[in-house]
Amino acid sequence: MPERAARPSSRILLIDPAGRVLLFRFVVDDRTPFWVTPGGAVDPGESYGQAAARELLEETGLALPCGEEVAQRSAEFVTVEGVSVHADERYYLVRAPHARIETHGHTEQERAMMREWRWFDAEALAALDEPFYPEDLEAMLRALGLW
């Protein structure tokens, strides 16, 4: 098996005033649709925190401070571009002032694959019949005292 590429990434646990978490639904030709938190790869020269703030703005239109890292996960997966990676994911908790987001900052690729977004409470997340990542999102939010 070929070696996986290192992929540092920042993910955002974006919580609205009702205590729900934001997830984006990805539809990719070669896999089952799945849901993920906002975020993405750290660009060269960027810190994890800087990447979190950039990704938050690009994906939601919200220019908010991302604060301190609240969790770290390692994950191995194949990106939507087909690259096998070992991701060092850092998570940042951000509280949104409202439930409105703007997706005008999405890249062309994101617009093609991120077909919808939704705010989830614990019950809605448990009822979701498609995969979501991180897989332990509910436990992570409970550990942070959010659910």
ZIFEN-V104670 format. One record per backbone hydrogen bond with DSSP energy under -0.5 kcal/mol. NH is the residue of the N-H (numbers start at 1). CO is the residue of the C=O. E is the energy in kcal/mol with one decimal. If there is no record, write none. Layout:
BEGIN
NH_CO_E, NH_CO_E
END
This chain:
BEGIN
5_84_-2.6, 7_86_-2.3, 9_88_-2.5, 10_40_-2.6, 11_90_-3.1, 12_38_-2.9, 13_92_-3.2, 14_12_-1.1, 15_13_-0.6, 15_94_-2.8, 16_20_-2.3, 19_16_-2.5, 21_120_-2.8, 22_14_-1.8, 23_118_-2.3, 24_36_-3.2, 25_116_-2.9, 26_24_-0.6, 26_34_-3.8, 27_113_-2.4, 28_26_-0.5, 31_28_-1.8, 34_26_-1.9, 35_131_-2.1, 36_24_-2.4, 37_133_-1.0, 38_12_-0.6, 40_10_-2.1, 42_8_-2.8, 46_43_-2.2, 51_47_-2.4, 52_48_-2.4, 53_49_-2.1, 54_50_-2.4, 55_51_-3.0, 56_52_-2.5, 57_53_-2.1, 58_54_-2.8, 59_55_-2.8, 60_56_-2.1, 61_56_-0.6, 61_57_-1.8, 62_56_-0.9, 63_61_-0.6, 64_62_-1.1, 70_91_-3.1, 71_91_-1.0, 73_89_-2.7, 75_87_-2.0, 77_85_-1.6, 79_77_-0.6, 79_83_-2.9, 82_79_-2.2, 85_77_-3.1, 85_83_-0.5, 86_5_-2.8, 87_75_-3.7, 87_85_-0.6, 88_7_-1.5, 89_73_-2.9, 89_87_-0.8, 90_9_-2.5, 91_71_-3.0, 92_11_-2.1, 93_68_-0.7, 94_13_-2.2, 94_92_-0.5, 96_15_-3.1, 96_94_-0.6, 102_60_-3.5, 106_103_-1.9, 111_107_-2.6, 112_108_-1.7, 113_109_-1.6, 114_110_-3.6, 115_25_-1.0, 115_113_-1.6, 116_25_-0.9, 118_23_-2.3, 120_21_-3.0, 125_121_-2.4, 126_122_-2.3, 127_123_-1.5, 128_124_-0.6, 128_125_-1.0, 131_33_-0.6, 133_35_-2.2, 137_134_-1.7, 140_136_-2.6, 141_137_-2.6, 142_138_-2.3, 143_139_-2.6, 144_140_-1.4, 145_142_-1.8, 146_141_-2.7, 147_141_-0.8
END
